[in-house]
Amino acid sequence: MPTYRLRQLTVRHLTGNRAPALHALDLEIGAGEQVALIGPSGAGKTTLLATLACAHRPAEGSLEVFGRDPWALNGGARHRLRSHLFLAPQTPPLPPRQRVVTAVLAARLPHWSLWQALGSLVRPQDPDAAHAALARFGLGDKLYARVDRLSGGERQRCGLARLLLSNAEALLVDEPISALDPALARHTLATLRQEAAKRNATLVCSLHQVDLAREGFARLIGLRDGRIVFDAPREQVSDAMIADLYANESVTPALEVLHDSPERIAVGACF
């Protein structure tokens, strides 16, 4: 059974004229697959991830998650389904005055009772697990730091450490390395891929760094204007296809990668 099956799925913007943000998408993502979403800004990558997380209700078409239509379920059943999904936004919603240990352990809130959740605010339930998750992203020394003392890149990695403590079977990650230097970016993506492989979880990751998407993911989906331009194994995604995906953009990161030297590509520019 695939993790996701989309048939002619259309999602509208929540504000403004409610024009379609995603247009009649047909897409299937299998259990344990690792997929990169690429495309220019405004292509619909974030909206697609939120839809896969059952945060946006389709206007038309159908969405199946683990073989079930989440919007045909009652509220309780849909909440239980969402507990198997983890959406990591580009800017994680971390309370600024909270300690990092508490922010990371919040990943377990869907599985805790009210009293466990309240108790963890006073005395963290499992600080060792939080430390181990942070250490995998190079943040072990930040366990008891306040969130508002972290840099932008550290906050991103703190949000990803939450993912490691979740029991999710689908990991939906939006621009996880936008604030990271090249070495940290590669390490972070490798950690996410390793975690997904270890638990046989589906990983869908949106990226602006086309070189890293091609380097690390076996399947690439190119989005533009809310439509799928291509969906193919990386070996079949040509330089011309990448150039067409970003054609007429004021900033074309793919073209910078395609026409740059091997030495620069090796260090990975952040776009």
Phi, psi and omega in degrees: 000129178291154174293318182228141171221119179246134179230113178049042185279127176237132178235134182259152173301145183279343182233175178070221183276005178054040174292158180298131173268332175229136187243111167044056182279134168247120188203141175225131180232121186278163177299131178081358178288151175238118190233136174254133173261125178231162180151166182293165176302139181082009182286338182113009183297312181294321178296320179296316179299317179296325177293319178295333177275004181065031176264337176244131179272130178298144174276327180214163178080194185225151176228127173243133177238116186054037176082007182236148173274108185298333184272359171263355181271158172285171186302318180295316180293322178294322177297318179294323177296317181297335180293346177265004180241145176228118177256119177254102181288162181301319176247098185295140181280075182261125178302125189298328182271359183278152173284149182301319181302319180290320180297320181289318180293346177299343176302336183267000182304320180299342184250002180259154169284168178301320183289324175297317181297314180294320180296325181291337176293329180271314181225105184309134187293320186213072182297331180296320179294319178297318179298317180298319179294316179296321182298328180293340175252016177074026184237023182301330182281357182259012189306315184253015175288158173278145183301322182286000174264358182273151172284171179300317179293324177293323177295319177302313182290328174298317177298324179287331176297328174303317182304320182295333181269355178279165174255023188293147177258353174226122183250116186244110192237123185254112176046062187285350186235020185294336182251017185249151174285166187304317182294315178295325180299312180296317179298318182295314178296320179297321179295318179297316181294319179297317180296316179298318180294321183298320182258009182053040179269151173284134179238121175238119189231124175270139184217143167267341182278092187297323181298320180287328176297315181290329182286322192252348187237135183284338183230132180240134174243120179263123179248142173208130179053037176076012181235151176280117178275319173207156177213103191205158170300149186301330180296337182263358180268106185275166175300323180295322178295320178295315180299319179295323181299323183258012183301140175068012174279146179293329173237124185239083184301324182298320182292326177299319179292315187296325187254013181265174183282158177300327182295318180290320179301324183297326180273345171075102175281144176265125186254000000 
